[in-house]
Amino acid sequence: MAKDTDSDPIPRHVAIIMDGNGRWAKARGRPRLFGHRAGARRVREIVESCPELGVKYLTIFAFSTENWKRTQVEVSGLMALFKKYLLTEIRDLCDNGVRVRFIGDRIRLEPALVSLMNELEEITKDNSTVNLTVALNYGGRDEVFRATKRLAQDVADRKLSPDAINEETLPKYLDTHFLPDPDLVIRTSGEARISGFLLWQSAYAEYEFIDTLWPDFTPDIFEHVLRNYGKRERRFGAVIA
């Protein structure tokens, strides 16, 4: 599964909406959290495949601002799973050269979880093999709202002139200000919607909606999707003769 530098280009930044954990578990007669645990294991495999495939940035949608509407049992189980995952994966992620960062509003998250997130960001800050960004309590509209509020506050504080605001200003206030825009957005499980994921950033991204449920999304399938991306003609609004 080695990267072929002479073949079609590989996207530098891939974003994934990891969908289908619950349906995967239901098909096996198991509770939804069983599927979420399987999905968490799959994340590691996909992250580990990135260097060989040539993907430098990987952003994954772990928990949306709308996911709080799920049952208390599922939400509590997910939060416990996040904490366990961060605790068990910290050392291996460091050893594999992965830099981990988080986007989303941390205010509603448990202090213990936020502490782990901060720790993981700190101890991996010098890594550069793969840049893994985890969207946790994230929503695209919420992100733009928070960014606009910060921008407005800077204007009110006279740190920013209204006349200086242009299309390049808002991205500096977004959660993803440290990332390049995604080249490819993948959604698993057959759903053909973006659910508010990276609304501003993915304006010119290519999209791939696939039927595979997330726990079944293997590195080989990932590679196949990346190869399909390489065959696309990206125009960015221009006309190609």
HELIX and SHEET records of a PDB file:
HELIX    1   1 ASN A   21  LYS A   26  1                                   6    
HELIX    2   2 ARG A   32  LEU A   53  1                                  22    
HELIX    3   3 THR A   65  LYS A   69  5                                   5    
HELIX    4   4 GLN A   72  ASP A   95  1                                  24    
HELIX    5   5 PRO A  111  ILE A  123  1                                  13    
HELIX    6   6 GLY A  140  ALA A  156  1                                  17    
HELIX    7   7 PRO A  162  ALA A  164  5                                   3    
HELIX    8   8 LEU A  170  TYR A  173  5                                   4    
HELIX    9   9 TRP A  214  ASP A  216  5                                   3    
HELIX   10  10 PRO A  219  GLY A  230  1                                  12    
SHEET    1   A 6 VAL A  98  ILE A 103  0                                        
SHEET    2   A 6 VAL A 130  TYR A 138  1                                        
SHEET    3   A 6 TYR A  57  SER A  64  1                                        
SHEET    4   A 6 HIS A  13  ILE A  17  1                                        
SHEET    5   A 6 LEU A 184  ARG A 187  1                                        
SHEET    6   A 6 GLU A 206  PHE A 209  1                                        
END                                                                             
